[in-house]
Amino acid sequence: MATSDDHIWPTDVNSHATNLSERVQQLEHILSESQFGSEDAVKAARAYKDIVAAVNSAREAADSAENDTNNAVKILNNVQERTNDAEEKSGNVLDFAHESNQSTYRNLEPKLRAAISTYVPVKETHDKNDQLLKDIEKILDNIQVQDLSTAYRSAVGNAEEAFSSVEVVEALVNSTFAKYKMTIAKFVRYAQCERQVFFTTAPARVGHNAKLTIREELENGTEQATKSQSCGKMFGGALTAKRGISGGGARGSGGSDQQISRGVQRRFTPI
């Protein structure tokens, strides 16, 4: 059995305990055979048993300590691995936080400056609007509020007056339109009759007999005769001049162009 002054290794302790147990058993056997009844020998045997039990307990404690030490080593290794992982993750998080800080500074600084530059005119406009509102409030405070019933009656009166004015204007417009409509009709009829008189008197002025005269139209009783008769009322002097031309040649008595013109002007006076 290998021993030293300071330590007894677990394997040596086990061997030593085994040897002691064997010797104790041998000693007890010898004592039982020789019927050695000395109390000292019994005490010595019991002392050796106590030593064996103590050695066995020490061995179990050593084994348990070894197991605990191994478990502690495993736990420490696991803790070391976790510590390394945590350190790596902490470094990554720190790098990400630093990069986020830089990115935030780079991105938000120009936006903040733009927001400030935009806020300045907005604030100026707000101040102007606020001042305008205060001025309006002062004006409203100085205005005497009119009774709603009085304002309603005034509005109704204004509406009735406006409606009456519209009716008067409408009547004037209708009357004026009717007058102008009659005037336009007379102008149209005047142009038609003037054309008829011209083409009726023209052949006589150039030395030819008229193919169709107002007298012949009246004798024929055609629809054109009715129109010619109305033209005769309008251009009485002109038709008389035509008959003078027909009876006395191109320049017969009372049939000059001036007489025709005067007859036209005398018979038609526009409104």
Beta strands, then each sheet from edge to edge (+ up, - down):
end
